[in-house]
């Protein structure tokens, strides 16, 4: 059954429900209001009024663009929509027939509820069963939709994480390129010494005499600097050739 047919079915049930409620309200006038009306009639009306919003939810669901398995199950031959409409139509026809046959507007006919207790109970249970079935179906569909939304949210979160990681990699790459560019500019203008520092280091290390600079390592200034007691900067001043480089390699 297509969504339009399902919507028509739900609206048809609402129409029959409205017909029954109209008959019940007309009976109210003869009982002087709701308080004096038979309990059976009040129970029937209560169930019908509770059924209406459920049917409207079903109609809204049917208007969705994508196919919904729940509606296919509800709308098949002998499904809950057909059964609900048949149940309410039988109740409406029964009320109308009994009222007309008994001359409900007469003094005797207006004193009693048109249906027997057994008939009323049958219809009450039927309406309650249909309403519960539709409600359970709607709740199941809602849970399914919530699960789909959760799955989609997880996919979006995963995609965002991948985008973030890719962005980090691009940023790192750009930062590296920028740093390399600046390094080359420095070398280009000879702001740094162009000698091979590894070779220079080895030459100084080879020329250094054992014990050179031990006095510095034992000095109070160096120990305080090493242990973080004093400033984090240890400045060594001296003229060219004083031996600062050899002390540095101590």
C-alpha positions as CSV (number, residue, x, y, z in Angstrom):
1,X,0.0,0.0,0.0
2,X,1.4,3.4,-0.9
3,X,1.7,6.3,1.6
4,X,-1.4,8.0,0.2
5,X,-3.5,4.9,0.8
6,X,-2.1,4.6,4.3
7,X,-2.9,8.2,5.1
8,X,-6.4,7.7,3.7
9,X,-6.8,4.7,5.9
10,X,-5.8,6.6,9.0
11,X,-8.1,9.5,8.1
12,X,-10.9,7.0,7.5
13,X,-10.5,5.6,11.0
14,X,-10.5,9.2,12.4
15,X,-13.7,9.8,10.5
16,X,-15.5,6.8,12.0
17,X,-14.1,7.7,15.4
18,X,-15.6,11.2,15.1
19,X,-18.9,9.7,14.0
20,X,-19.0,7.5,17.2
21,X,-18.1,10.5,19.4
22,X,-20.9,12.5,17.9
23,X,-23.4,9.8,18.7
24,X,-22.1,9.6,22.3
25,X,-22.2,13.4,22.7
26,X,-25.8,13.4,21.5
27,X,-26.6,10.9,24.2
28,X,-25.0,13.1,26.8
29,X,-27.8,15.6,26.4
30,X,-30.3,13.1,27.6
31,X,-28.3,12.2,30.7
32,X,-27.7,15.8,31.8
33,X,-24.0,15.8,31.2
34,X,-20.9,13.6,31.5
35,X,-21.3,12.8,35.2
36,X,-24.7,11.2,34.8
37,X,-23.8,9.3,31.6
38,X,-23.2,5.5,31.8
39,X,-19.7,4.4,32.6
40,X,-19.6,2.2,29.5
41,X,-20.1,5.2,27.2
42,X,-17.5,7.2,29.1
43,X,-15.0,4.4,28.7
44,X,-15.7,4.1,25.0
45,X,-15.2,7.9,24.5
46,X,-12.0,7.9,26.6
47,X,-10.5,5.2,24.4
48,X,-11.5,6.9,21.1
49,X,-10.1,10.3,22.3
50,X,-6.8,8.5,23.2
51,X,-6.7,6.8,19.8
52,X,-7.0,10.0,17.7
53,X,-3.4,11.4,18.4
54,X,-2.0,7.9,17.8
55,X,-3.6,7.8,14.3
56,X,-2.3,11.3,13.6
57,X,1.2,10.1,14.4
58,X,0.7,7.2,12.0
59,X,-0.5,9.6,9.3
60,X,2.6,11.8,9.7
61,X,4.8,8.8,9.5
62,X,3.2,7.7,6.3
63,X,4.0,11.1,4.7
64,X,7.7,10.5,4.9
65,X,9.4,10.2,1.5
66,X,11.3,6.9,2.2
67,X,9.5,3.5,2.4
68,X,8.9,2.3,6.0
69,X,8.6,-1.5,6.7
70,X,6.3,-0.8,9.7
71,X,3.7,0.8,7.5
72,X,3.8,-2.0,5.0
73,X,3.0,-4.4,7.8
74,X,0.2,-2.2,9.2
75,X,-1.4,-1.6,5.9
76,X,-1.4,-5.1,4.4
77,X,-4.7,-7.0,4.0
78,X,-5.9,-7.9,7.5
79,X,-3.4,-5.6,9.1
80,X,-4.0,-3.3,12.0
81,X,-5.3,-0.4,9.9
82,X,-8.0,-2.5,8.3
83,X,-8.9,-4.2,11.6
84,X,-9.1,-0.9,13.4
85,X,-11.4,0.6,10.8
86,X,-13.6,-2.5,10.8
87,X,-13.8,-2.5,14.6
88,X,-14.9,1.2,14.8
89,X,-17.3,0.9,11.9
90,X,-19.0,-2.1,13.6
91,X,-19.3,0.0,16.8
92,X,-20.7,3.0,14.9
93,X,-23.2,0.9,12.9
94,X,-24.3,-0.9,16.1
95,X,-24.9,2.3,18.0
96,X,-26.8,3.9,15.1
97,X,-28.9,0.9,14.6
98,X,-29.8,0.5,18.2
99,X,-30.6,4.1,18.7
100,X,-32.9,4.1,15.6
101,X,-34.6,0.8,16.5
102,X,-35.3,1.8,20.1
103,X,-36.5,5.3,19.5
104,X,-33.7,6.7,21.6
105,X,-35.4,10.1,21.7
106,X,-38.4,8.5,23.5
107,X,-38.8,8.6,27.3
108,X,-37.9,4.9,27.7
109,X,-35.2,4.6,25.1
110,X,-33.2,7.5,26.4
111,X,-32.7,6.0,29.9
112,X,-30.3,3.2,28.9
113,X,-27.0,2.7,27.1
114,X,-27.8,1.1,23.6
115,X,-25.2,-1.6,23.9
116,X,-25.0,-4.6,26.3
117,X,-22.1,-4.9,28.7
118,X,-20.7,-7.7,26.7
119,X,-20.8,-5.7,23.5
120,X,-19.3,-2.7,25.1
121,X,-16.4,-4.7,26.7
122,X,-15.7,-6.4,23.3
123,X,-15.4,-3.0,21.5
124,X,-13.4,-1.5,24.4
125,X,-10.9,-4.3,24.3
126,X,-10.7,-4.1,20.5
127,X,-10.0,-0.4,20.5
128,X,-7.3,-0.8,23.2
129,X,-5.7,-3.6,21.3
130,X,-5.4,-1.6,18.1
131,X,-4.2,1.5,19.9
132,X,-1.5,-0.5,21.7
133,X,-0.4,-2.3,18.5
134,X,0.0,1.0,16.7
135,X,1.8,2.7,19.6
136,X,4.3,-0.2,19.9
137,X,5.0,0.0,16.2
138,X,5.5,3.8,16.4
139,X,7.9,3.4,19.4
140,X,9.9,0.7,17.6
141,X,10.2,3.0,14.5
142,X,11.3,5.8,16.7
143,X,14.0,3.7,18.3
144,X,15.1,2.5,14.9
145,X,15.3,6.1,13.7
146,X,17.3,7.1,16.8
147,X,19.7,4.2,16.1
148,X,20.2,5.4,12.5
149,X,20.9,9.0,13.8
150,X,23.4,7.6,16.3
151,X,25.2,5.6,13.5
152,X,25.2,8.7,11.3
153,X,26.6,10.8,14.1
154,X,29.4,8.3,14.6
155,X,30.2,8.3,10.9
156,X,30.3,12.1,10.9
157,X,32.6,12.1,14.0
158,X,34.9,9.6,12.3
159,X,35.0,11.7,9.2
160,X,35.8,14.9,11.2
161,X,38.6,13.0,13.0
162,X,40.1,12.0,9.7
163,X,39.8,15.6,8.4
164,X,41.4,16.9,11.6
165,X,44.3,14.4,11.3
166,X,44.8,15.3,7.6
167,X,44.8,19.0,8.5
168,X,47.4,18.4,11.2
169,X,49.6,16.6,8.7
170,X,49.3,19.4,6.2
171,X,50.0,22.0,8.9
172,X,53.1,20.1,10.0
173,X,54.2,19.8,6.4
174,X,53.7,23.6,5.8
175,X,55.5,24.4,9.1
176,X,58.4,22.2,8.1
177,X,58.6,23.8,4.6
178,X,58.5,27.3,6.2
179,X,61.3,26.4,8.6
180,X,63.4,24.9,5.8
181,X,62.8,28.0,3.7
182,X,64.0,30.2,6.5
183,X,67.0,28.0,7.2
184,X,68.0,28.3,3.5
185,X,67.6,32.0,3.6
186,X,70.0,32.1,6.6
187,X,72.5,30.0,4.8
188,X,72.1,32.1,1.7
189,X,73.2,35.3,3.4
190,X,75.9,33.4,5.4
191,X,74.5,34.3,8.8
192,X,75.7,31.0,10.1
193,X,79.2,29.5,9.8
194,X,79.4,27.3,6.7
195,X,82.0,24.8,8.1
196,X,81.2,21.2,8.8
197,X,80.4,21.3,12.5
198,X,80.8,17.6,13.0
199,X,84.3,17.7,11.6
200,X,85.1,20.9,13.7
201,X,83.8,19.2,16.8
202,X,86.0,16.2,16.3
203,X,89.1,18.4,15.7
204,X,88.6,20.3,18.9
205,X,88.0,17.1,20.8
206,X,91.2,15.5,19.5
207,X,93.3,18.6,20.5
208,X,91.8,18.8,24.0
209,X,94.1,17.8,26.8
210,X,92.9,15.5,29.6
211,X,91.8,17.5,32.6
212,X,91.2,20.6,30.7
213,X,88.4,22.7,32.3
214,X,88.0,20.6,35.4
215,X,88.4,23.7,37.5
216,X,85.2,25.0,35.8
217,X,83.3,21.8,36.5
218,X,84.2,22.0,40.2
219,X,83.5,25.7,40.6
220,X,80.6,26.9,42.7
221,X,79.1,28.9,39.8
222,X,79.0,25.9,37.5
223,X,77.5,23.5,40.2
224,X,74.8,26.0,41.1
225,X,74.0,26.5,37.4
226,X,73.9,22.7,36.9
227,X,71.6,22.0,39.9
228,X,69.3,24.9,39.0
229,X,70.1,26.9,42.1
230,X,71.2,30.0,40.2
231,X,70.3,31.4,36.8
232,X,69.7,29.0,33.9
233,X,72.2,30.9,31.9
234,X,76.0,30.4,32.3
235,X,77.9,33.1,30.6
236,X,81.6,32.7,29.8
237,X,83.5,35.8,28.7
238,X,87.0,35.9,27.3
239,X,89.1,37.3,24.5
240,X,89.7,35.3,21.4
241,X,92.1,32.4,22.0
242,X,91.5,32.3,25.8
243,X,90.2,28.8,25.5
244,X,86.4,29.2,25.6
245,X,85.8,26.6,22.9
246,X,87.9,24.0,24.8
247,X,86.0,24.7,28.0
248,X,82.8,24.3,26.1
249,X,83.8,20.7,25.2
250,X,84.6,19.9,28.7
